[in-house]
């Protein structure tokens, strides 16, 4: 888990590092002035939060599975049956092919 966190933090700071190296190595007529690091970080964090909120809103506004129950993946007769949604009525009646009832997790 720490490796993933370090990777995400490094991915966030990499563009800033590349920019600073580029400014340091460039032969520009303009000297390097104080870069608004705090402002850039705040803007980046704000944009990240906006993207997160928009993705959550998009996911919640799209069609959901109301009236259906999720049946998780399971092994039946040596074969893996992928997880899927079934209507509540079919779920409550059980699986007529195997005679077993499934329970939601």
C-alpha positions as YAML, in Angstrom:
chain: A
units: angstrom
residues:
- id: 1
  name: UNK
  ca: [0.00, 0.00, 0.00]
- id: 2
  name: UNK
  ca: [2.85, 2.37, 0.79]
- id: 3
  name: UNK
  ca: [4.32, 1.72, -2.66]
- id: 4
  name: UNK
  ca: [1.07, 2.82, -4.31]
- id: 5
  name: UNK
  ca: [0.91, 5.95, -2.16]
- id: 6
  name: UNK
  ca: [4.51, 6.89, -2.95]
- id: 7
  name: UNK
  ca: [3.85, 6.33, -6.64]
- id: 8
  name: UNK
  ca: [0.81, 8.61, -6.58]
- id: 9
  name: UNK
  ca: [2.66, 11.35, -4.70]
- id: 10
  name: UNK
  ca: [5.61, 11.09, -7.10]
- id: 11
  name: UNK
  ca: [3.22, 11.25, -10.07]
- id: 12
  name: UNK
  ca: [1.74, 14.44, -8.65]
- id: 13
  name: UNK
  ca: [5.07, 16.18, -8.09]
- id: 14
  name: UNK
  ca: [6.80, 15.01, -11.29]
- id: 15
  name: UNK
  ca: [5.43, 17.80, -13.55]
- id: 16
  name: UNK
  ca: [6.58, 20.44, -11.05]
- id: 17
  name: UNK
  ca: [10.04, 18.88, -10.89]
- id: 18
  name: UNK
  ca: [10.31, 18.76, -14.68]
- id: 19
  name: UNK
  ca: [9.25, 22.41, -14.88]
- id: 20
  name: UNK
  ca: [11.84, 23.49, -12.31]
- id: 21
  name: UNK
  ca: [14.61, 21.55, -14.08]
- id: 22
  name: UNK
  ca: [13.57, 23.00, -17.43]
- id: 23
  name: UNK
  ca: [13.61, 26.56, -16.07]
- id: 24
  name: UNK
  ca: [16.96, 25.96, -14.36]
- id: 25
  name: UNK
  ca: [18.56, 24.55, -17.52]
- id: 26
  name: UNK
  ca: [17.04, 26.96, -20.02]
- id: 27
  name: UNK
  ca: [19.01, 29.91, -21.28]
- id: 28
  name: UNK
  ca: [16.20, 32.32, -20.81]
- id: 29
  name: UNK
  ca: [16.59, 36.08, -20.64]
- id: 30
  name: UNK
  ca: [14.17, 36.15, -17.76]
- id: 31
  name: UNK
  ca: [15.62, 35.03, -14.45]
- id: 32
  name: UNK
  ca: [13.80, 32.43, -12.43]
- id: 33
  name: UNK
  ca: [11.46, 34.21, -10.12]
- id: 34
  name: UNK
  ca: [9.59, 32.87, -7.18]
- id: 35
  name: UNK
  ca: [7.29, 30.19, -8.52]
- id: 36
  name: UNK
  ca: [3.86, 30.21, -6.90]
- id: 37
  name: UNK
  ca: [4.24, 26.65, -5.63]
- id: 38
  name: UNK
  ca: [1.47, 26.93, -3.08]
- id: 39
  name: UNK
  ca: [-0.92, 28.38, -5.64]
- id: 40
  name: UNK
  ca: [-0.08, 25.66, -8.19]
- id: 41
  name: UNK
  ca: [-0.52, 22.94, -5.58]
- id: 42
  name: UNK
  ca: [-3.86, 24.41, -4.48]
- id: 43
  name: UNK
  ca: [-5.08, 24.59, -8.07]
- id: 44
  name: UNK
  ca: [-3.97, 20.99, -8.71]
- id: 45
  name: UNK
  ca: [-5.68, 19.78, -5.55]
- id: 46
  name: UNK
  ca: [-8.84, 21.71, -6.43]
- id: 47
  name: UNK
  ca: [-8.93, 20.22, -9.92]
- id: 48
  name: UNK
  ca: [-8.41, 16.74, -8.49]
- id: 49
  name: UNK
  ca: [-11.33, 17.23, -6.12]
- id: 50
  name: UNK
  ca: [-13.53, 18.54, -8.95]
- id: 51
  name: UNK
  ca: [-12.70, 15.49, -11.09]
- id: 52
  name: UNK
  ca: [-13.43, 13.18, -8.16]
- id: 53
  name: UNK
  ca: [-16.78, 14.85, -7.49]
- id: 54
  name: UNK
  ca: [-17.73, 14.78, -11.18]
- id: 55
  name: UNK
  ca: [-16.87, 11.07, -11.44]
- id: 56
  name: UNK
  ca: [-18.94, 10.26, -8.36]
- id: 57
  name: UNK
  ca: [-21.87, 12.29, -9.71]
- id: 58
  name: UNK
  ca: [-21.57, 10.63, -13.12]
- id: 59
  name: UNK
  ca: [-21.53, 7.16, -11.58]
- id: 60
  name: UNK
  ca: [-24.51, 7.87, -9.35]
- id: 61
  name: UNK
  ca: [-26.58, 9.41, -12.14]
- id: 62
  name: UNK
  ca: [-26.18, 6.51, -14.56]
- id: 63
  name: UNK
  ca: [-28.51, 3.55, -14.56]
- id: 64
  name: UNK
  ca: [-28.29, 1.49, -11.44]
- id: 65
  name: UNK
  ca: [-29.51, -1.99, -10.69]
- id: 66
  name: UNK
  ca: [-32.63, -1.19, -8.70]
- id: 67
  name: UNK
  ca: [-34.81, -4.22, -8.15]
- id: 68
  name: UNK
  ca: [-31.86, -6.53, -8.75]
- id: 69
  name: UNK
  ca: [-29.54, -8.41, -6.42]
- id: 70
  name: UNK
  ca: [-25.84, -8.98, -7.07]
- id: 71
  name: UNK
  ca: [-24.82, -12.61, -7.08]
- id: 72
  name: UNK
  ca: [-21.05, -12.82, -6.53]
- id: 73
  name: UNK
  ca: [-18.78, -15.08, -8.59]
- id: 74
  name: UNK
  ca: [-18.76, -18.69, -7.49]
- id: 75
  name: UNK
  ca: [-17.59, -22.12, -8.56]
- id: 76
  name: UNK
  ca: [-20.33, -24.46, -9.83]
- id: 77
  name: UNK
  ca: [-19.38, -27.94, -11.08]
- id: 78
  name: UNK
  ca: [-15.73, -26.93, -11.43]
- id: 79
  name: UNK
  ca: [-16.51, -23.84, -13.53]
- id: 80
  name: UNK
  ca: [-16.31, -20.23, -12.37]
- id: 81
  name: UNK
  ca: [-19.63, -18.47, -12.84]
- id: 82
  name: UNK
  ca: [-18.97, -14.72, -13.04]
- id: 83
  name: UNK
  ca: [-20.80, -12.30, -10.77]
- id: 84
  name: UNK
  ca: [-24.01, -10.89, -12.17]
- id: 85
  name: UNK
  ca: [-27.27, -9.18, -11.25]
- id: 86
  name: UNK
  ca: [-30.55, -11.07, -11.08]
- id: 87
  name: UNK
  ca: [-34.08, -9.82, -10.45]
- id: 88
  name: UNK
  ca: [-35.17, -9.99, -6.81]
- id: 89
  name: UNK
  ca: [-37.98, -12.43, -7.66]
- id: 90
  name: UNK
  ca: [-35.56, -14.86, -9.30]
- id: 91
  name: UNK
  ca: [-33.13, -14.48, -6.41]
- id: 92
  name: UNK
  ca: [-35.77, -15.21, -3.80]
- id: 93
  name: UNK
  ca: [-36.99, -18.25, -5.75]
- id: 94
  name: UNK
  ca: [-33.46, -19.72, -5.82]
- id: 95
  name: UNK
  ca: [-31.59, -21.33, -8.67]
- id: 96
  name: UNK
  ca: [-33.91, -23.90, -10.28]
- id: 97
  name: UNK
  ca: [-31.05, -25.60, -12.15]
- id: 98
  name: UNK
  ca: [-29.08, -26.58, -9.05]
- id: 99
  name: UNK
  ca: [-31.78, -26.36, -6.41]
- id: 100
  name: UNK
  ca: [-29.69, -24.03, -4.24]
- id: 101
  name: UNK
  ca: [-30.58, -20.59, -3.02]
- id: 102
  name: UNK
  ca: [-28.03, -17.81, -3.23]
- id: 103
  name: UNK
  ca: [-27.50, -15.22, -0.56]
- id: 104
  name: UNK
  ca: [-26.26, -11.68, -1.16]
- id: 105
  name: UNK
  ca: [-22.91, -10.71, 0.26]
...
